[in-house]
Amino acid sequence: PRVSIEVLNYRPFYIYGEVNRAGSYPFVSGLTIRRAVVIAGGFTRRARREPVILIREREKGVEKIDSELDVAVLPGDIIEIPRRLF
C-alpha cells in the first residue's frame, strides 16, 4: 500500500509594526518576508526596511532573528517591521 499526505491548511503567519495592514494572513508556499510585506500593504513611511525581526518557535523556545527581506517564512512565524530612527 502507498500512503500520501497532503496539508490542506497551514498555520497563518503574522506581521506587525510599520506595515499598512498588520495582522494575520494565510500562509502560502514559497513565502518570503518581502512577499509578506506586500501582502500586508507595504511599508509605512517610517519603516526600517532591513534588518527586520523574524520570531520563530523552535523546540528550545522562541527565537528572534534579524533577517533580510528574502528569508523564507514558515507557518506560524511572526514578522516585526521596526521603525527607523530618522
N, CA, C and O atoms as a Maestro MAE file, in Angstrom:
{
 s_m_m2io_version
 :::
 2.0.0
}

f_m_ct {
 s_m_title
 :::
 protein
 m_atom[344] {
  # First column is atom index #
  i_m_mmod_type
  r_m_x_coord
  r_m_y_coord
  r_m_z_coord
  i_m_residue_number
  s_m_chain_name
  s_m_pdb_residue_name
  s_m_pdb_atom_name
  i_m_atomic_number
  :::
  1 25 0.828 -1.195 0.000 1 A "PRO " " N  " 7
  2 3 0.000 0.000 0.000 1 A "PRO " " CA " 6
  3 2 0.870 1.255 0.000 1 A "PRO " " C  " 6
  4 15 1.975 1.260 0.541 1 A "PRO " " O  " 8
  5 25 0.362 2.297 -0.604 2 A "ARG " " N  " 7
  6 3 1.013 3.618 -0.626 2 A "ARG " " CA " 6
  7 2 0.153 4.605 0.143 2 A "ARG " " C  " 6
  8 15 -1.075 4.607 0.051 2 A "ARG " " O  " 8
  9 25 0.829 5.428 0.890 3 A "VAL " " N  " 7
  10 3 0.142 6.458 1.666 3 A "VAL " " CA " 6
  11 2 0.690 7.808 1.247 3 A "VAL " " C  " 6
  12 15 1.904 7.991 1.166 3 A "VAL " " O  " 8
  13 25 -0.188 8.743 0.983 4 A "SER " " N  " 7
  14 3 0.260 10.111 0.698 4 A "SER " " CA " 6
  15 2 -0.486 11.061 1.624 4 A "SER " " C  " 6
  16 15 -1.656 10.868 1.954 4 A "SER " " O  " 8
  17 25 0.236 12.086 2.023 5 A "ILE " " N  " 7
  18 3 -0.336 13.071 2.938 5 A "ILE " " CA " 6
  19 2 -0.284 14.425 2.267 5 A "ILE " " C  " 6
  20 15 0.734 14.809 1.691 5 A "ILE " " O  " 8
  21 25 -1.375 15.137 2.342 6 A "GLU " " N  " 7
  22 3 -1.446 16.480 1.780 6 A "GLU " " CA " 6
  23 2 -1.942 17.431 2.864 6 A "GLU " " C  " 6
  24 15 -2.969 17.190 3.497 6 A "GLU " " O  " 8
  25 25 -1.196 18.513 3.065 7 A "VAL " " N  " 7
  26 3 -1.593 19.513 4.047 7 A "VAL " " CA " 6
  27 2 -2.628 20.428 3.405 7 A "VAL " " C  " 6
  28 15 -2.361 21.054 2.379 7 A "VAL " " O  " 8
  29 25 -3.790 20.504 4.003 8 A "LEU " " N  " 7
  30 3 -4.851 21.345 3.452 8 A "LEU " " CA " 6
  31 2 -4.753 22.781 3.943 8 A "LEU " " C  " 6
  32 15 -4.970 23.722 3.179 8 A "LEU " " O  " 8
  33 25 -4.429 22.944 5.203 9 A "ASN " " N  " 7
  34 3 -4.331 24.278 5.786 9 A "ASN " " CA " 6
  35 2 -3.088 24.382 6.642 9 A "ASN " " C  " 6
  36 15 -2.833 23.534 7.497 9 A "ASN " " O  " 8
  37 25 -2.317 25.430 6.403 10 A "TYR " " N  " 7
  38 3 -1.159 25.722 7.237 10 A "TYR " " CA " 6
  39 2 -1.565 26.749 8.289 10 A "TYR " " C  " 6
  40 15 -2.573 27.441 8.142 10 A "TYR " " O  " 8
  41 25 -0.763 26.838 9.358 11 A "ARG " " N  " 7
  42 3 -0.983 27.913 10.321 11 A "ARG " " CA " 6
  43 2 -0.705 29.235 9.617 11 A "ARG " " C  " 6
  44 15 0.129 29.281 8.714 11 A "ARG " " O  " 8
  45 25 -1.377 30.299 10.005 12 A "PRO " " N  " 7
  46 3 -1.122 31.602 9.373 12 A "PRO " " CA " 6
  47 2 0.219 32.170 9.828 12 A "PRO " " C  " 6
  48 15 0.813 31.686 10.792 12 A "PRO " " O  " 8
  49 25 0.687 33.199 9.126 13 A "PHE " " N  " 7
  50 3 1.833 33.970 9.601 13 A "PHE " " CA " 6
  51 2 1.294 35.308 10.072 13 A "PHE " " C  " 6
  52 15 0.197 35.714 9.690 13 A "PHE " " O  " 8
  53 25 2.060 35.983 10.896 14 A "TYR " " N  " 7
  54 3 1.635 37.248 11.483 14 A "TYR " " CA " 6
  55 2 2.669 38.310 11.145 14 A "TYR " " C  " 6
  56 15 3.870 38.041 11.118 14 A "TYR " " O  " 8
  57 25 2.187 39.517 10.888 15 A "ILE " " N  " 7
  58 3 3.092 40.623 10.589 15 A "ILE " " CA " 6
  59 2 2.562 41.870 11.282 15 A "ILE " " C  " 6
  60 15 1.368 42.167 11.228 15 A "ILE " " O  " 8
  61 25 3.468 42.599 11.935 16 A "TYR " " N  " 7
  62 3 3.057 43.819 12.626 16 A "TYR " " CA " 6
  63 2 4.194 44.820 12.610 16 A "TYR " " C  " 6
  64 15 5.309 44.520 12.183 16 A "TYR " " O  " 8
  65 25 3.892 45.997 13.075 17 A "GLY " " N  " 7
  66 3 4.881 47.069 13.080 17 A "GLY " " CA " 6
  67 2 4.586 48.056 11.968 17 A "GLY " " C  " 6
  68 15 3.435 48.435 11.751 17 A "GLY " " O  " 8
  69 25 5.612 48.463 11.277 18 A "GLU " " N  " 7
  70 3 5.492 49.527 10.274 18 A "GLU " " CA " 6
  71 2 5.094 48.994 8.898 18 A "GLU " " C  " 6
  72 15 5.822 49.147 7.917 18 A "GLU " " O  " 8
  73 25 3.907 48.360 8.854 19 A "VAL " " N  " 7
  74 3 3.263 47.974 7.596 19 A "VAL " " CA " 6
  75 2 1.876 48.587 7.595 19 A "VAL " " C  " 6
  76 15 1.346 48.934 8.651 19 A "VAL " " O  " 8
  77 25 1.291 48.721 6.426 20 A "ASN " " N  " 7
  78 3 -0.005 49.401 6.320 20 A "ASN " " CA " 6
  79 2 -1.182 48.595 6.870 20 A "ASN " " C  " 6
  80 15 -2.142 49.181 7.369 20 A "ASN " " O  " 8
  81 25 -1.125 47.253 6.787 21 A "ARG " " N  " 7
  82 3 -2.226 46.427 7.296 21 A "ARG " " CA " 6
  83 2 -1.668 45.260 8.104 21 A "ARG " " C  " 6
  84 15 -1.593 44.133 7.616 21 A "ARG " " O  " 8
  85 25 -1.283 45.543 9.333 22 A "ALA " " N  " 7
  86 3 -0.761 44.497 10.213 22 A "ALA " " CA " 6
  87 2 -1.847 43.476 10.501 22 A "ALA " " C  " 6
  88 15 -3.033 43.808 10.511 22 A "ALA " " O  " 8
  89 25 -1.442 42.230 10.737 23 A "GLY " " N  " 7
  90 3 -2.432 41.221 11.087 23 A "GLY " " CA " 6
  91 2 -1.966 39.820 10.791 23 A "GLY " " C  " 6
  92 15 -0.777 39.563 10.606 23 A "GLY " " O  " 8
  93 25 -2.923 38.922 10.749 24 A "SER " " N  " 7
  94 3 -2.714 37.505 10.481 24 A "SER " " CA " 6
  95 2 -3.118 37.231 9.038 24 A "SER " " C  " 6
  96 15 -4.162 37.696 8.580 24 A "SER " " O  " 8
  97 25 -2.288 36.475 8.324 25 A "TYR " " N  " 7
  98 3 -2.562 36.169 6.918 25 A "TYR " " CA " 6
  99 2 -2.329 34.690 6.663 25 A "TYR " " C  " 6
  100 15 -1.495 34.074 7.327 25 A "TYR " " O  " 8
  101 25 -3.050 34.111 5.713 26 A "PRO " " N  " 7
  102 3 -2.847 32.693 5.400 26 A "PRO " " CA " 6
  103 2 -1.451 32.457 4.823 26 A "PRO " " C  " 6
  104 15 -0.961 33.246 4.014 26 A "PRO " " O  " 8
  105 25 -0.827 31.376 5.244 27 A "PHE " " N  " 7
  106 3 0.480 31.008 4.723 27 A "PHE " " CA " 6
  107 2 0.332 30.432 3.321 27 A "PHE " " C  " 6
  108 15 -0.593 29.667 3.048 27 A "PHE " " O  " 8
  109 25 1.248 30.803 2.437 28 A "VAL " " N  " 7
  110 3 1.309 30.224 1.093 28 A "VAL " " CA " 6
  111 2 2.728 29.718 0.856 28 A "VAL " " C  " 6
  112 15 3.693 30.291 1.360 28 A "VAL " " O  " 8
  113 25 2.841 28.669 0.104 29 A "SER " " N  " 7
  114 3 4.142 28.077 -0.175 29 A "SER " " CA " 6
  115 2 5.041 29.065 -0.912 29 A "SER " " C  " 6
  116 15 4.572 29.802 -1.779 29 A "SER " " O  " 8
  117 25 6.321 29.085 -0.574 30 A "GLY " " N  " 7
  118 3 7.272 29.976 -1.222 30 A "GLY " " CA " 6
  119 2 7.277 31.391 -0.680 30 A "GLY " " C  " 6
  120 15 7.843 32.290 -1.302 30 A "GLY " " O  " 8
  121 25 6.659 31.602 0.466 31 A "LEU " " N  " 7
  122 3 6.531 32.938 1.036 31 A "LEU " " CA " 6
  123 2 7.867 33.426 1.596 31 A "LEU " " C  " 6
  124 15 8.565 32.689 2.292 31 A "LEU " " O  " 8
  125 25 8.216 34.681 1.283 32 A "THR " " N  " 7
  126 3 9.385 35.335 1.863 32 A "THR " " CA " 6
  127 2 8.900 36.542 2.663 32 A "THR " " C  " 6
  128 15 7.731 36.921 2.584 32 A "THR " " O  " 8
  129 25 9.798 37.133 3.425 33 A "ILE " " N  " 7
  130 3 9.426 38.328 4.180 33 A "ILE " " CA " 6
  131 2 9.012 39.442 3.234 33 A "ILE " " C  " 6
  132 15 8.059 40.169 3.518 33 A "ILE " " O  " 8
  133 25 9.710 39.590 2.113 34 A "ARG " " N  " 7
  134 3 9.361 40.622 1.125 34 A "ARG " " CA " 6
  135 2 7.926 40.449 0.640 34 A "ARG " " C  " 6
  136 15 7.176 41.422 0.561 34 A "ARG " " O  " 8
  137 25 7.543 39.220 0.318 35 A "ARG " " N  " 7
  138 3 6.166 38.962 -0.145 35 A "ARG " " CA " 6
  139 2 5.155 39.176 0.971 35 A "ARG " " C  " 6
  140 15 4.043 39.641 0.723 35 A "ARG " " O  " 8
  141 25 5.536 38.840 2.199 36 A "ALA " " N  " 7
  142 3 4.646 39.056 3.341 36 A "ALA " " CA " 6
  143 2 4.365 40.549 3.528 36 A "ALA " " C  " 6
  144 15 3.240 40.936 3.844 36 A "ALA " " O  " 8
  145 25 5.381 41.378 3.334 37 A "VAL " " N  " 7
  146 3 5.199 42.834 3.447 37 A "VAL " " CA " 6
  147 2 4.242 43.321 2.368 37 A "VAL " " C  " 6
  148 15 3.394 44.174 2.631 37 A "VAL " " O  " 8
  149 25 4.369 42.792 1.163 38 A "VAL " " N  " 7
  150 3 3.452 43.179 0.080 38 A "VAL " " CA " 6
  151 2 2.025 42.771 0.419 38 A "VAL " " C  " 6
  152 15 1.094 43.546 0.203 38 A "VAL " " O  " 8
  153 25 1.842 41.568 0.945 39 A "ILE " " N  " 7
  154 3 0.504 41.111 1.347 39 A "ILE " " CA " 6
  155 2 -0.086 42.039 2.404 39 A "ILE " " C  " 6
  156 15 -1.293 42.284 2.414 39 A "ILE " " O  " 8
  157 25 0.760 42.555 3.291 40 A "ALA " " N  " 7
  158 3 0.311 43.447 4.367 40 A "ALA " " CA " 6
  159 2 0.226 44.907 3.927 40 A "ALA " " C  " 6
  160 15 0.144 45.793 4.778 40 A "ALA " " O  " 8
  161 25 0.244 45.176 2.641 41 A "GLY " " N  " 7
  162 3 0.026 46.532 2.151 41 A "GLY " " CA " 6
  163 2 1.281 47.374 1.999 41 A "GLY " " C  " 6
  164 15 1.185 48.568 1.711 41 A "GLY " " O  " 8
  165 25 2.452 46.785 2.184 42 A "GLY " " N  " 7
  166 3 3.702 47.522 2.006 42 A "GLY " " CA " 6
  167 2 4.167 48.212 3.277 42 A "GLY " " C  " 6
  168 15 3.476 48.231 4.296 42 A "GLY " " O  " 8
  169 25 5.359 48.775 3.182 43 A "PHE " " N  " 7
  170 3 5.957 49.502 4.304 43 A "PHE " " CA " 6
  171 2 5.285 50.851 4.506 43 A "PHE " " C  " 6
  172 15 4.779 51.450 3.557 43 A "PHE " " O  " 8
  173 25 5.281 51.326 5.748 44 A "THR " " N  " 7
  174 3 4.878 52.710 6.011 44 A "THR " " CA " 6
  175 2 6.087 53.608 5.747 44 A "THR " " C  " 6
  176 15 7.187 53.117 5.493 44 A "THR " " O  " 8
  177 25 5.881 54.910 5.808 45 A "ARG " " N  " 7
  178 3 6.988 55.854 5.594 45 A "ARG " " CA " 6
  179 2 8.080 55.711 6.632 45 A "ARG " " C  " 6
  180 15 9.246 55.983 6.345 45 A "ARG " " O  " 8
  181 25 7.730 55.297 7.813 46 A "ARG " " N  " 7
  182 3 8.692 55.243 8.916 46 A "ARG " " CA " 6
  183 2 9.369 53.884 9.075 46 A "ARG " " C  " 6
  184 15 10.119 53.684 10.030 46 A "ARG " " O  " 8
  185 25 9.127 52.965 8.179 47 A "ALA " " N  " 7
  186 3 9.644 51.608 8.329 47 A "ALA " " CA " 6
  187 2 11.149 51.527 8.100 47 A "ALA " " C  " 6
  188 15 11.686 52.152 7.185 47 A "ALA " " O  " 8
  189 25 11.817 50.750 8.941 48 A "ARG " " N  " 7
  190 3 13.199 50.370 8.681 48 A "ARG " " CA " 6
  191 2 13.116 49.084 7.875 48 A "ARG " " C  " 6
  192 15 12.564 48.085 8.335 48 A "ARG " " O  " 8
  193 25 13.659 49.120 6.691 49 A "ARG " " N  " 7
  194 3 13.444 48.008 5.763 49 A "ARG " " CA " 6
  195 2 14.322 46.798 6.023 49 A "ARG " " C  " 6
  196 15 13.898 45.671 5.767 49 A "ARG " " O  " 8
  197 25 15.500 46.993 6.511 50 A "GLU " " N  " 7
  198 3 16.357 45.863 6.866 50 A "GLU " " CA " 6
  199 2 17.275 46.269 7.990 50 A "GLU " " C  " 6
  200 15 17.699 47.424 8.020 50 A "GLU " " O  " 8
  201 25 17.603 45.411 8.897 51 A "PRO " " N  " 7
  202 3 17.008 44.083 9.066 51 A "PRO " " CA " 6
  203 2 15.635 44.177 9.736 51 A "PRO " " C  " 6
  204 15 15.343 45.129 10.459 51 A "PRO " " O  " 8
  205 25 14.822 43.192 9.484 52 A "VAL " " N  " 7
  206 3 13.537 43.063 10.167 52 A "VAL " " CA " 6
  207 2 13.676 41.932 11.186 52 A "VAL " " C  " 6
  208 15 14.649 41.178 11.148 52 A "VAL " " O  " 8
  209 25 12.732 41.813 12.072 53 A "ILE " " N  " 7
  210 3 12.809 40.793 13.124 53 A "ILE " " CA " 6
  211 2 11.845 39.662 12.787 53 A "ILE " " C  " 6
  212 15 10.647 39.877 12.600 53 A "ILE " " O  " 8
  213 25 12.389 38.466 12.714 54 A "LEU " " N  " 7
  214 3 11.599 37.265 12.469 54 A "LEU " " CA " 6
  215 2 11.552 36.477 13.774 54 A "LEU " " C  " 6
  216 15 12.591 36.112 14.326 54 A "LEU " " O  " 8
  217 25 10.350 36.219 14.258 55 A "ILE " " N  " 7
  218 3 10.174 35.483 15.510 55 A "ILE " " CA " 6
  219 2 9.633 34.106 15.142 55 A "ILE " " C  " 6
  220 15 8.578 33.972 14.523 55 A "ILE " " O  " 8
  221 25 10.392 33.084 15.546 56 A "ARG " " N  " 7
  222 3 10.067 31.711 15.148 56 A "ARG " " CA " 6
  223 2 10.119 30.797 16.367 56 A "ARG " " C  " 6
  224 15 11.045 30.870 17.175 56 A "ARG " " O  " 8
  225 25 9.115 29.939 16.486 57 A "GLU " " N  " 7
  226 3 9.098 28.960 17.576 57 A "GLU " " CA " 6
  227 2 9.981 27.785 17.206 57 A "GLU " " C  " 6
  228 15 9.871 27.226 16.115 57 A "GLU " " O  " 8
  229 25 10.856 27.421 18.123 58 A "ARG " " N  " 7
  230 3 11.744 26.266 17.961 58 A "ARG " " CA " 6
  231 2 11.461 25.288 19.086 58 A "ARG " " C  " 6
  232 15 10.688 25.590 19.996 58 A "ARG " " O  " 8
  233 25 12.072 24.137 19.030 59 A "GLU " " N  " 7
  234 3 11.900 23.156 20.103 59 A "GLU " " CA " 6
  235 2 12.392 23.698 21.435 59 A "GLU " " C  " 6
  236 15 11.842 23.370 22.487 59 A "GLU " " O  " 8
  237 25 13.439 24.536 21.391 60 A "LYS " " N  " 7
  238 3 14.025 25.091 22.611 60 A "LYS " " CA " 6
  239 2 13.307 26.333 23.105 60 A "LYS " " C  " 6
  240 15 13.614 26.829 24.189 60 A "LYS " " O  " 8
  241 25 12.370 26.840 22.346 61 A "GLY " " N  " 7
  242 3 11.659 28.058 22.718 61 A "GLY " " CA " 6
  243 2 11.573 29.020 21.548 61 A "GLY " " C  " 6
  244 15 11.789 28.634 20.399 61 A "GLY " " O  " 8
  245 25 11.263 30.252 21.837 62 A "VAL " " N  " 7
  246 3 11.092 31.274 20.804 62 A "VAL " " CA " 6
  247 2 12.445 31.881 20.455 62 A "VAL " " C  " 6
  248 15 13.250 32.185 21.336 62 A "VAL " " O  " 8
  249 25 12.683 32.053 19.160 63 A "GLU " " N  " 7
  250 3 13.941 32.618 18.683 63 A "GLU " " CA " 6
  251 2 13.651 33.893 17.884 63 A "GLU " " C  " 6
  252 15 12.796 33.897 16.998 63 A "GLU " " O  " 8
  253 25 14.371 34.972 18.205 64 A "LYS " " N  " 7
  254 3 14.271 36.219 17.448 64 A "LYS " " CA " 6
  255 2 15.481 36.321 16.541 64 A "LYS " " C  " 6
  256 15 16.619 36.204 16.997 64 A "LYS " " O  " 8
  257 25 15.235 36.540 15.250 65 A "ILE " " N  " 7
  258 3 16.296 36.549 14.257 65 A "ILE " " CA " 6
  259 2 16.245 37.861 13.483 65 A "ILE " " C  " 6
  260 15 15.191 38.234 12.968 65 A "ILE " " O  " 8
  261 25 17.378 38.568 13.395 66 A "ASP " " N  " 7
  262 3 17.468 39.724 12.500 66 A "ASP " " CA " 6
  263 2 17.595 39.179 11.088 66 A "ASP " " C  " 6
  264 15 18.547 38.460 10.784 66 A "ASP " " O  " 8
  265 25 16.645 39.514 10.220 67 A "SER " " N  " 7
  266 3 16.564 38.888 8.906 67 A "SER " " CA " 6
  267 2 16.531 39.902 7.777 67 A "SER " " C  " 6
  268 15 16.169 41.063 7.970 67 A "SER " " O  " 8
  269 25 16.914 39.443 6.604 68 A "GLU " " N  " 7
  270 3 16.782 40.222 5.376 68 A "GLU " " CA " 6
  271 2 15.439 39.908 4.745 68 A "GLU " " C  " 6
  272 15 14.739 38.999 5.191 68 A "GLU " " O  " 8
  273 25 15.074 40.650 3.715 69 A "LEU " " N  " 7
  274 3 13.745 40.518 3.119 69 A "LEU " " CA " 6
  275 2 13.543 39.236 2.323 69 A "LEU " " C  " 6
  276 15 12.402 38.834 2.098 69 A "LEU " " O  " 8
  277 25 14.614 38.586 1.893 70 A "ASP " " N  " 7
  278 3 14.460 37.389 1.073 70 A "ASP " " CA " 6
  279 2 14.506 36.080 1.859 70 A "ASP " " C  " 6
  280 15 14.643 35.008 1.271 70 A "ASP " " O  " 8
  281 25 14.393 36.163 3.176 71 A "VAL " " N  " 7
  282 3 14.374 34.972 4.030 71 A "VAL " " CA " 6
  283 2 12.992 34.316 3.946 71 A "VAL " " C  " 6
  284 15 11.970 35.001 3.922 71 A "VAL " " O  " 8
  285 25 12.976 32.983 3.902 72 A "ALA " " N  " 7
  286 3 11.713 32.243 3.824 72 A "ALA " " CA " 6
  287 2 10.934 32.347 5.131 72 A "ALA " " C  " 6
  288 15 11.505 32.329 6.221 72 A "ALA " " O  " 8
  289 25 9.630 32.455 4.991 73 A "VAL " " N  " 7
  290 3 8.710 32.491 6.132 73 A "VAL " " CA " 6
  291 2 8.089 31.107 6.269 73 A "VAL " " C  " 6
  292 15 7.740 30.476 5.271 73 A "VAL " " O  " 8
  293 25 7.956 30.641 7.494 74 A "LEU " " N  " 7
  294 3 7.318 29.354 7.772 74 A "LEU " " CA " 6
  295 2 5.959 29.583 8.434 74 A "LEU " " C  " 6
  296 15 5.716 30.653 8.992 74 A "LEU " " O  " 8
  297 25 5.072 28.584 8.374 75 A "PRO " " N  " 7
  298 3 3.776 28.737 9.045 75 A "PRO " " CA " 6
  299 2 3.965 29.043 10.530 75 A "PRO " " C  " 6
  300 15 4.773 28.403 11.204 75 A "PRO " " O  " 8
  301 25 3.224 30.011 11.029 76 A "GLY " " N  " 7
  302 3 3.287 30.394 12.434 76 A "GLY " " CA " 6
  303 2 4.333 31.445 12.749 76 A "GLY " " C  " 6
  304 15 4.395 31.916 13.884 76 A "GLY " " O  " 8
  305 25 5.163 31.832 11.777 77 A "ASP " " N  " 7
  306 3 6.174 32.857 12.017 77 A "ASP " " CA " 6
  307 2 5.524 34.212 12.284 77 A "ASP " " C  " 6
  308 15 4.425 34.502 11.812 77 A "ASP " " O  " 8
  309 25 6.233 35.024 13.050 78 A "ILE " " N  " 7
  310 3 5.805 36.395 13.333 78 A "ILE " " CA " 6
  311 2 6.874 37.322 12.786 78 A "ILE " " C  " 6
  312 15 8.059 37.145 13.071 78 A "ILE " " O  " 8
  313 25 6.467 38.303 12.006 79 A "ILE " " N  " 7
  314 3 7.395 39.260 11.404 79 A "ILE " " CA " 6
  315 2 7.134 40.624 12.017 79 A "ILE " " C  " 6
  316 15 6.006 41.116 12.016 79 A "ILE " " O  " 8
  317 25 8.194 41.229 12.541 80 A "GLU " " N  " 7
  318 3 8.088 42.578 13.100 80 A "GLU " " CA " 6
  319 2 8.887 43.532 12.215 80 A "GLU " " C  " 6
  320 15 10.081 43.336 11.988 80 A "GLU " " O  " 8
  321 25 8.212 44.564 11.721 81 A "ILE " " N  " 7
  322 3 8.869 45.586 10.915 81 A "ILE " " CA " 6
  323 2 9.104 46.773 11.838 81 A "ILE " " C  " 6
  324 15 8.159 47.471 12.205 81 A "ILE " " O  " 8
  325 25 10.365 47.010 12.220 82 A "PRO " " N  " 7
  326 3 10.643 48.088 13.171 82 A "PRO " " CA " 6
  327 2 10.568 49.473 12.532 82 A "PRO " " C  " 6
  328 15 10.540 49.614 11.309 82 A "PRO " " O  " 8
  329 25 10.536 50.478 13.382 83 A "ARG " " N  " 7
  330 3 10.521 51.873 12.956 83 A "ARG " " CA " 6
  331 2 11.957 52.363 12.864 83 A "ARG " " C  " 6
  332 15 12.783 52.059 13.725 83 A "ARG " " O  " 8
  333 25 12.249 53.124 11.815 84 A "ARG " " N  " 7
  334 3 13.582 53.701 11.708 84 A "ARG " " CA " 6
  335 2 13.681 54.913 12.599 84 A "ARG " " C  " 6
  336 15 12.665 55.510 12.958 84 A "ARG " " O  " 8
  337 25 14.881 55.281 12.957 85 A "LEU " " N  " 7
  338 3 15.071 56.387 13.894 85 A "LEU " " CA " 6
  339 2 14.884 57.738 13.233 85 A "LEU " " C  " 6
  340 15 14.353 58.654 13.861 85 A "LEU " " O  " 8
  341 25 15.304 57.889 11.983 86 A "PHE " " N  " 7
  342 3 15.179 59.181 11.291 86 A "PHE " " CA " 6
  343 2 14.534 59.030 9.956 86 A "PHE " " C  " 6
  344 15 14.352 60.016 9.243 86 A "PHE " " O  " 8
  :::
 }
 m_bond[343] {
  # First column is bond index #
  i_m_from
  i_m_to
  i_m_order
  :::
  1 1 2 1
  2 2 3 1
  3 3 4 2
  4 3 5 1
  5 5 6 1
  6 6 7 1
  7 7 8 2
  8 7 9 1
  9 9 10 1
  10 10 11 1
  11 11 12 2
  12 11 13 1
  13 13 14 1
  14 14 15 1
  15 15 16 2
  16 15 17 1
  17 17 18 1
  18 18 19 1
  19 19 20 2
  20 19 21 1
  21 21 22 1
  22 22 23 1
  23 23 24 2
  24 23 25 1
  25 25 26 1
  26 26 27 1
  27 27 28 2
  28 27 29 1
  29 29 30 1
  30 30 31 1
  31 31 32 2
  32 31 33 1
  33 33 34 1
  34 34 35 1
  35 35 36 2
  36 35 37 1
  37 37 38 1
  38 38 39 1
  39 39 40 2
  40 39 41 1
  41 41 42 1
  42 42 43 1
  43 43 44 2
  44 43 45 1
  45 45 46 1
  46 46 47 1
  47 47 48 2
  48 47 49 1
  49 49 50 1
  50 50 51 1
  51 51 52 2
  52 51 53 1
  53 53 54 1
  54 54 55 1
  55 55 56 2
  56 55 57 1
  57 57 58 1
  58 58 59 1
  59 59 60 2
  60 59 61 1
  61 61 62 1
  62 62 63 1
  63 63 64 2
  64 63 65 1
  65 65 66 1
  66 66 67 1
  67 67 68 2
  68 67 69 1
  69 69 70 1
  70 70 71 1
  71 71 72 2
  72 71 73 1
  73 73 74 1
  74 74 75 1
  75 75 76 2
  76 75 77 1
  77 77 78 1
  78 78 79 1
  79 79 80 2
  80 79 81 1
  81 81 82 1
  82 82 83 1
  83 83 84 2
  84 83 85 1
  85 85 86 1
  86 86 87 1
  87 87 88 2
  88 87 89 1
  89 89 90 1
  90 90 91 1
  91 91 92 2
  92 91 93 1
  93 93 94 1
  94 94 95 1
  95 95 96 2
  96 95 97 1
  97 97 98 1
  98 98 99 1
  99 99 100 2
  100 99 101 1
  101 101 102 1
  102 102 103 1
  103 103 104 2
  104 103 105 1
  105 105 106 1
  106 106 107 1
  107 107 108 2
  108 107 109 1
  109 109 110 1
  110 110 111 1
  111 111 112 2
  112 111 113 1
  113 113 114 1
  114 114 115 1
  115 115 116 2
  116 115 117 1
  117 117 118 1
  118 118 119 1
  119 119 120 2
  120 119 121 1
  121 121 122 1
  122 122 123 1
  123 123 124 2
  124 123 125 1
  125 125 126 1
  126 126 127 1
  127 127 128 2
  128 127 129 1
  129 129 130 1
  130 130 131 1
  131 131 132 2
  132 131 133 1
  133 133 134 1
  134 134 135 1
  135 135 136 2
  136 135 137 1
  137 137 138 1
  138 138 139 1
  139 139 140 2
  140 139 141 1
  141 141 142 1
  142 142 143 1
  143 143 144 2
  144 143 145 1
  145 145 146 1
  146 146 147 1
  147 147 148 2
  148 147 149 1
  149 149 150 1
  150 150 151 1
  151 151 152 2
  152 151 153 1
  153 153 154 1
  154 154 155 1
  155 155 156 2
  156 155 157 1
  157 157 158 1
  158 158 159 1
  159 159 160 2
  160 159 161 1
  161 161 162 1
  162 162 163 1
  163 163 164 2
  164 163 165 1
  165 165 166 1
  166 166 167 1
  167 167 168 2
  168 167 169 1
  169 169 170 1
  170 170 171 1
  171 171 172 2
  172 171 173 1
  173 173 174 1
  174 174 175 1
  175 175 176 2
  176 175 177 1
  177 177 178 1
  178 178 179 1
  179 179 180 2
  180 179 181 1
  181 181 182 1
  182 182 183 1
  183 183 184 2
  184 183 185 1
  185 185 186 1
  186 186 187 1
  187 187 188 2
  188 187 189 1
  189 189 190 1
  190 190 191 1
  191 191 192 2
  192 191 193 1
  193 193 194 1
  194 194 195 1
  195 195 196 2
  196 195 197 1
  197 197 198 1
  198 198 199 1
  199 199 200 2
  200 199 201 1
  201 201 202 1
  202 202 203 1
  203 203 204 2
  204 203 205 1
  205 205 206 1
  206 206 207 1
  207 207 208 2
  208 207 209 1
  209 209 210 1
  210 210 211 1
  211 211 212 2
  212 211 213 1
  213 213 214 1
  214 214 215 1
  215 215 216 2
  216 215 217 1
  217 217 218 1
  218 218 219 1
  219 219 220 2
  220 219 221 1
  221 221 222 1
  222 222 223 1
  223 223 224 2
  224 223 225 1
  225 225 226 1
  226 226 227 1
  227 227 228 2
  228 227 229 1
  229 229 230 1
  230 230 231 1
  231 231 232 2
  232 231 233 1
  233 233 234 1
  234 234 235 1
  235 235 236 2
  236 235 237 1
  237 237 238 1
  238 238 239 1
  239 239 240 2
  240 239 241 1
  241 241 242 1
  242 242 243 1
  243 243 244 2
  244 243 245 1
  245 245 246 1
  246 246 247 1
  247 247 248 2
  248 247 249 1
  249 249 250 1
  250 250 251 1
  251 251 252 2
  252 251 253 1
  253 253 254 1
  254 254 255 1
  255 255 256 2
  256 255 257 1
  257 257 258 1
  258 258 259 1
  259 259 260 2
  260 259 261 1
  261 261 262 1
  262 262 263 1
  263 263 264 2
  264 263 265 1
  265 265 266 1
  266 266 267 1
  267 267 268 2
  268 267 269 1
  269 269 270 1
  270 270 271 1
  271 271 272 2
  272 271 273 1
  273 273 274 1
  274 274 275 1
  275 275 276 2
  276 275 277 1
  277 277 278 1
  278 278 279 1
  279 279 280 2
  280 279 281 1
  281 281 282 1
  282 282 283 1
  283 283 284 2
  284 283 285 1
  285 285 286 1
  286 286 287 1
  287 287 288 2
  288 287 289 1
  289 289 290 1
  290 290 291 1
  291 291 292 2
  292 291 293 1
  293 293 294 1
  294 294 295 1
  295 295 296 2
  296 295 297 1
  297 297 298 1
  298 298 299 1
  299 299 300 2
  300 299 301 1
  301 301 302 1
  302 302 303 1
  303 303 304 2
  304 303 305 1
  305 305 306 1
  306 306 307 1
  307 307 308 2
  308 307 309 1
  309 309 310 1
  310 310 311 1
  311 311 312 2
  312 311 313 1
  313 313 314 1
  314 314 315 1
  315 315 316 2
  316 315 317 1
  317 317 318 1
  318 318 319 1
  319 319 320 2
  320 319 321 1
  321 321 322 1
  322 322 323 1
  323 323 324 2
  324 323 325 1
  325 325 326 1
  326 326 327 1
  327 327 328 2
  328 327 329 1
  329 329 330 1
  330 330 331 1
  331 331 332 2
  332 331 333 1
  333 333 334 1
  334 334 335 1
  335 335 336 2
  336 335 337 1
  337 337 338 1
  338 338 339 1
  339 339 340 2
  340 339 341 1
  341 341 342 1
  342 342 343 1
  343 343 344 2
  :::
 }
}
